[in-house]
Amino acid sequence: MSTVNLAALLLLGLLLVMPQQSMQASLIDPIAEIERSNCKIAHLRLGLVFTSDNNERALQDSGLYSPDSEDSSVDIAGRRFHSGTLNGSSIVYVKTGSHSVNMATTLQILLARFSIHGVIYFGNAGSLDKKTMVPGDVSVPQAVAFTGVWNWKKFRSEKGKLVFGDFNYPENGENLLGTVEYEKIKMFSPSEAPKEVFWLPITKSWYNAATESLKDMKLRKCYSDECLPGKPKVVFGSKSSTSDFYVRNKAYGDFLNDNFDAKTADTASASVALTSLSNEKLFVVFQGVSNVAGETSSNSRVSYLASYNAFLAATKFINSIPTPRLACE
């Protein structure tokens, strides 16, 4: 073979290799890079999720969160995921945005792209029973449900759990909306056949760990110049309602309490539960009570205090549980 032909073959080989190398470089996974760069931590992380700016401000104001590095966040599908430590525990946290669809979508991305041992949700909720919980308290529910999924019945049907005429204002009466009956949701998981459920149970081991670690917890009573009228407390074992609307109507709040024994209402907890159960992940929920259904909405300082107390409860729980070791290459 001549020197000219050999040189031509070498040049062709270089041209074929260079695009492959360039393509490989462009396919570097930033999440995998975060995991590899933090492999010295050598264990799975906990996923911390919440919905609002208020929740994130509580985390940042606490001074308990430290990012892994100056470049320890990554954007995926419009969401920003942050890796770091919370008072020494390794976490990935993300602000999901409000309502169930945003929570479910963001949490599924978190579980698919990161090595997550379990999920902790903290956020705000409304009380449906002020004898049980008032603003500033923290609820650790034992089960949550989607109560905004209804099956509409024919007008004047005698069937149905919710009669809209009962909520006419200023007086009850007939309503052309008729009646509806709550509908179960279908839950999927890798190891079981799909099944219809209504109540979604919090992971028992984590619920028990929360009751143990938080049983003597002292919550914050004041923020700025705003103080709660009573001593805030942690309430265990209740049930919680999730829907894509805020429950401000007292009659509807009473309906949820009377018919389902739901003590709180929010827009995210059941999405956390369903997504975690579908991925067979451990999970727990901490709700800071910021208002009572049917009463004047709390001001921004009380709402922030509720967020902060829920965050404190979540942090104490996170610091109380071990996380499994991660096999590092």
C-alpha positions as a printed NumPy array, in Angstrom:
array([[  0.   ,   0.   ,   0.   ],
       [  1.366,   3.411,  -0.938],
       [  2.12 ,   6.127,   1.602],
       [ -0.641,   8.298,   0.054],
       [ -3.286,   5.543,   0.435],
       [ -2.229,   4.84 ,   4.03 ],
       [ -2.529,   8.513,   4.944],
       [ -5.966,   8.668,   3.341],
       [ -7.139,   5.667,   5.389],
       [ -5.839,   7.2  ,   8.618],
       [ -7.633,  10.481,   7.874],
       [-10.883,   8.631,   7.126],
       [-10.568,   6.741,  10.404],
       [-10.144,   9.981,  12.329],
       [-13.194,  11.492,  10.657],
       [-15.283,   8.449,  11.629],
       [-14.132,   8.474,  15.259],
       [-14.518,  12.21 ,  15.919],
       [-18.349,  12.395,  15.509],
       [-18.758,   9.421,  17.847],
       [-16.595,  11.048,  20.485],
       [-18.452,  14.324,  20.052],
       [-21.81 ,  12.536,  20.353],
       [-20.69 ,  10.729,  23.496],
       [-19.66 ,  14.026,  25.045],
       [-23.032,  15.564,  24.213],
       [-24.853,  12.666,  25.874],
       [-23.199,  13.058,  29.288],
       [-25.98 ,  12.839,  31.845],
       [-25.771,  15.751,  34.335],
       [-27.695,  13.735,  36.921],
       [-25.268,  10.832,  36.614],
       [-22.426,  13.307,  36.994],
       [-23.962,  14.615,  40.224],
       [-24.362,  11.062,  41.506],
       [-20.768,  10.148,  40.583],
       [-19.321,  13.341,  42.03 ],
       [-21.071,  12.613,  45.299],
       [-20.344,   8.904,  45.371],
       [-18.04 ,   9.584,  48.298],
       [-21.241,  10.042,  50.324],
       [-21.878,   6.364,  49.513],
       [-25.59 ,   6.13 ,  50.265],
       [-28.946,   6.732,  48.646],
       [-30.489,  10.152,  48.969],
       [-33.858,  11.182,  50.331],
       [-36.217,  13.111,  48.07 ],
       [-37.68 ,  16.264,  49.627],
       [-40.621,  17.752,  47.712],
       [-42.82 ,  20.793,  48.289],
       [-45.028,  23.049,  46.191],
       [-44.507,  26.733,  46.953],
       [-42.053,  29.609,  47.265],
       [-43.044,  29.858,  50.941],
       [-41.92 ,  26.267,  51.491],
       [-38.575,  26.87 ,  49.79 ],
       [-38.064,  30.074,  51.77 ],
       [-38.555,  28.117,  54.994],
       [-35.831,  25.686,  53.912],
       [-33.423,  28.466,  52.929],
       [-34.125,  30.616,  56.008],
       [-33.388,  27.714,  58.34 ],
       [-29.69 ,  27.669,  57.446],
       [-29.804,  23.867,  57.665],
       [-29.413,  23.185,  53.931],
       [-25.986,  23.093,  52.272],
       [-25.564,  22.476,  48.521],
       [-23.037,  19.838,  47.511],
       [-21.186,  22.368,  45.353],
       [-21.675,  25.632,  43.514],
       [-23.053,  23.647,  40.579],
       [-25.182,  21.065,  42.365],
       [-28.521,  21.728,  40.672],
       [-29.861,  20.493,  37.352],
       [-32.896,  21.531,  35.274],
       [-35.15 ,  18.819,  33.858],
       [-38.435,  19.537,  32.055],
       [-38.614,  23.012,  33.561],
       [-38.001,  21.856,  37.141],
       [-34.827,  22.531,  39.097],
       [-33.473,  19.698,  41.248],
       [-30.978,  20.547,  43.999],
       [-28.58 ,  18.075,  45.64 ],
       [-27.091,  18.751,  49.056],
       [-27.38 ,  17.99 ,  52.75 ],
       [-30.075,  18.937,  55.232],
       [-28.507,  19.172,  58.668],
       [-26.087,  16.434,  57.542],
       [-28.57 ,  14.152,  55.708],
       [-28.147,  13.747,  51.936],
       [-31.163,  14.945,  49.958],
       [-32.34 ,  16.021,  46.525],
       [-35.031,  18.681,  46.819],
       [-37.367,  20.157,  44.225],
       [-40.167,  22.721,  44.206],
       [-42.958,  21.146,  42.172],
       [-45.524,  23.898,  41.796],
       [-49.066,  23.591,  43.119],
       [-51.784,  21.067,  42.246],
       [-51.698,  17.317,  41.87 ],
       [-50.576,  17.08 ,  38.237],
       [-47.445,  19.16 ,  38.859],
       [-46.586,  17.188,  41.979],
       [-47.046,  13.807,  40.28 ],
       [-45.055,  14.798,  37.184],
       [-42.152,  16.302,  39.129],
       [-41.969,  13.467,  41.639],
       [-41.927,  10.869,  38.859],
       [-38.964,  12.675,  37.255],
       [-37.178,  12.761,  40.618],
       [-37.632,   9.026,  41.16 ],
       [-36.685,   8.133,  37.576],
       [-33.527,  10.231,  37.371],
       [-32.011,  10.109,  40.875],
       [-31.088,   7.351,  43.32 ],
       [-33.834,   8.031,  45.858],
       [-34.485,   5.886,  48.928],
       [-37.776,   7.519,  49.912],
       [-39.889,  10.669,  49.626],
       [-40.663,  13.321,  52.234],
       [-43.319,  15.923,  51.464],
       [-43.92 ,  19.055,  53.506],
       [-46.319,  21.874,  52.744],
       [-49.407,  23.8  ,  53.814],
       [-52.919,  22.501,  54.388],
       [-56.277,  23.724,  55.616],
       [-57.908,  22.352,  58.752],
       [-61.359,  20.799,  58.344],
       [-61.836,  20.425,  62.098],
       [-60.606,  23.27 ,  64.294],
       [-61.241,  21.183,  67.397],
       [-58.414,  18.951,  66.18 ],
       [-56.061,  21.374,  64.391],
       [-55.615,  25.139,  64.126],
       [-53.138,  27.357,  62.218],
       [-49.543,  26.672,  63.208],
       [-50.119,  22.99 ,  64.016],
       [-48.462,  20.228,  61.987],
       [-50.38 ,  17.175,  60.812],
       [-48.704,  13.824,  60.142],
       [-51.563,  11.91 ,  58.466],
       [-51.792,   8.144,  58.391],
       [-53.689,   8.048,  55.079],
       [-54.584,  10.428,  52.244],
       [-57.147,  10.316,  49.421],
       [-58.157,  12.124,  46.235],
       [-61.533,  13.535,  47.213],
       [-61.868,  15.721,  44.143],
       [-62.557,  12.758,  41.834],
       [-66.31 ,  12.393,  41.511],
       [-68.741,  10.384,  39.384],
       [-71.669,  12.569,  38.296],
       [-75.196,  11.117,  38.694],
       [-78.334,  11.912,  36.74 ],
       [-80.254,  14.978,  37.851],
       [-82.547,  14.203,  40.821],
       [-80.907,  10.833,  41.281],
       [-81.307,   9.484,  44.807],
       [-77.805,   8.022,  44.617],
       [-74.692,   9.982,  45.365],
       [-72.7  ,  11.016,  48.384],
       [-72.564,  14.734,  47.66 ],
       [-75.784,  16.7  ,  47.029],
       [-74.889,  20.094,  45.586],
       [-78.155,  21.638,  46.733],
       [-76.923,  21.309,  50.296],
       [-74.326,  23.968,  49.53 ],
       [-76.582,  26.623,  48.012],
       [-75.99 ,  30.087,  49.445],
       [-77.636,  31.691,  51.404],
       [-80.1  ,  28.779,  51.829],
       [-80.004,  25.083,  50.954],
       [-82.304,  23.876,  48.189],
       [-82.504,  22.098,  44.855],
       [-79.538,  22.56 ,  42.519],
       [-79.394,  21.586,  38.837],
       [-75.889,  20.195,  39.407],
       [-77.605,  17.27 ,  41.123],
       [-75.506,  14.705,  42.97 ],
       [-72.126,  13.049,  42.64 ],
       [-70.472,  10.024,  44.194],
       [-66.788,   9.756,  44.995],
       [-64.752,   7.61 ,  42.65 ],
       [-61.844,   5.34 ,  43.459],
       [-58.583,   5.674,  41.565],
       [-56.564,   2.935,  39.903],
       [-53.126,   2.326,  41.35 ],
       [-50.343,   0.67 ,  39.362],
       [-47.133,  -0.844,  40.69 ],
       [-44.308,  -2.961,  39.219],
       [-44.989,  -6.022,  41.379],
       [-48.803,  -6.084,  41.613],
       [-51.797,  -6.066,  39.284],
       [-53.574,  -2.674,  39.02 ],
       [-56.161,  -2.17 ,  41.749],
       [-58.759,   0.424,  42.688],
       [-58.206,   2.229,  45.965],
       [-59.594,   5.186,  47.866],
       [-57.36 ,   5.649,  50.912],
       [-53.637,   5.667,  50.249],
       [-51.719,   4.626,  53.391],
       [-48.529,   6.371,  54.473],
       [-45.59 ,   3.939,  54.689],
       [-46.114,   2.287,  58.071],
       [-42.451,   2.117,  59.111],
       [-41.9  ,   5.798,  58.307],
       [-45.148,   6.853,  59.966],
       [-44.087,   4.985,  63.113],
       [-40.627,   6.579,  62.936],
       [-42.252,  10.02 ,  62.65 ],
       [-44.454,   9.457,  65.704],
       [-41.39 ,   8.42 ,  67.686],
       [-39.015,  11.178,  66.554],
       [-41.558,  14.018,  66.798],
       [-43.48 ,  13.065,  69.927],
       [-41.853,  15.775,  72.057],
       [-41.177,  18.277,  69.289],
       [-41.437,  21.982,  70.022],
       [-42.751,  24.039,  67.11 ],
       [-42.228,  27.724,  66.412],
       [-44.911,  29.998,  67.861],
       [-43.879,  33.403,  66.528],
       [-42.605,  34.867,  63.279],
       [-41.641,  38.531,  62.975],
       [-44.225,  40.365,  65.096],
       [-46.905,  37.673,  64.622],
       [-47.506,  35.078,  67.359],
       [-50.005,  32.244,  67.421],
       [-52.694,  32.472,  70.126],
       [-51.827,  29.01 ,  71.465],
       [-48.931,  26.565,  71.569],
       [-48.62 ,  24.76 ,  68.2  ],
       [-48.584,  20.972,  68.279],
       [-47.925,  17.924,  66.085],
       [-51.043,  15.824,  65.413],
       [-50.631,  12.178,  64.398],
       [-52.915,   9.603,  62.803],
       [-55.488,  11.707,  60.959],
       [-56.753,  11.345,  57.407],
       [-56.239,  13.984,  54.73 ],
       [-58.115,  15.083,  51.62 ],
       [-56.47 ,  16.153,  48.35 ],
       [-58.137,  17.913,  45.416],
       [-57.227,  20.538,  42.844],
       [-59.159,  23.288,  44.585],
       [-58.71 ,  25.002,  47.918],
       [-61.427,  24.123,  50.432],
       [-62.733,  27.395,  51.829],
       [-66.435,  26.474,  52.025],
       [-67.281,  25.413,  55.59 ],
       [-70.191,  23.196,  54.538],
       [-67.996,  21.278,  52.107],
       [-65.247,  21.037,  54.712],
       [-67.799,  19.625,  57.162],
       [-68.914,  17.152,  54.487],
       [-65.36 ,  15.862,  54.038],
       [-64.914,  15.635,  57.797],
       [-68.265,  13.964,  58.477],
       [-68.21 ,  11.484,  55.583],
       [-64.507,  10.644,  55.28 ],
       [-63.175,  11.692,  58.686],
       [-60.699,  13.936,  56.828],
       [-59.133,  16.505,  59.141],
       [-57.006,  18.427,  56.614],
       [-57.187,  19.35 ,  52.933],
       [-54.458,  20.234,  50.439],
       [-53.619,  19.96 ,  46.728],
       [-50.619,  17.632,  46.754],
       [-50.4  ,  14.907,  49.425],
       [-52.379,  12.222,  47.581],
       [-50.22 ,  12.754,  44.474],
       [-47.133,  12.154,  46.614],
       [-48.731,   9.004,  47.982],
       [-49.922,   7.575,  44.662],
       [-46.646,   8.271,  42.822],
       [-44.536,   6.879,  45.671],
       [-46.672,   3.748,  46.009],
       [-46.615,   3.188,  42.242],
       [-42.802,   3.3  ,  42.36 ],
       [-42.69 ,   1.2  ,  45.553],
       [-40.924,   3.971,  47.48 ],
       [-41.194,   4.84 ,  51.16 ],
       [-42.938,   8.164,  51.84 ],
       [-44.332,  10.381,  54.565],
       [-46.292,  13.656,  54.668],
       [-45.975,  16.715,  56.934],
       [-48.682,  19.385,  56.636],
       [-48.45 ,  22.805,  58.256],
       [-51.956,  24.057,  58.98 ],
       [-52.329,  27.601,  57.645],
       [-56.105,  28.169,  57.784],
       [-59.457,  26.68 ,  58.78 ],
       [-62.129,  25.981,  56.146],
       [-64.905,  28.549,  56.327],
       [-62.927,  31.082,  58.346],
       [-60.983,  34.158,  57.263],
       [-57.763,  33.178,  55.535],
       [-54.626,  33.525,  57.62 ],
       [-52.231,  36.336,  56.819],
       [-48.93 ,  35.698,  55.064],
       [-46.942,  35.526,  58.314],
       [-49.124,  32.752,  59.751],
       [-48.971,  30.906,  56.432],
       [-45.172,  31.133,  56.489],
       [-45.093,  29.972,  60.112],
       [-47.145,  26.924,  59.114],
       [-44.639,  26.186,  56.323],
       [-41.714,  26.612,  58.682],
       [-43.172,  24.296,  61.319],
       [-43.868,  21.625,  58.694],
       [-40.292,  22.01 ,  57.456],
       [-38.903,  21.648,  61.003],
       [-40.908,  18.456,  61.491],
       [-39.733,  17.069,  58.141],
       [-36.1  ,  17.888,  58.968],
       [-36.222,  16.246,  62.388],
       [-37.718,  13.137,  60.812],
       [-35.097,  13.083,  58.037],
       [-32.283,  13.333,  60.563],
       [-33.744,  10.459,  62.588],
       [-33.768,   7.772,  59.899],
       [-30.863,   5.837,  58.341],
       [-30.479,   5.567,  54.567],
       [-29.132,   2.449,  52.787],
       [-25.629,   2.402,  51.34 ],
       [-25.14 ,   3.16 ,  47.645],
       [-22.767,   0.94 ,  45.682],
       [-20.162,   3.281,  44.156],
       [-17.981,   2.368,  41.209]])
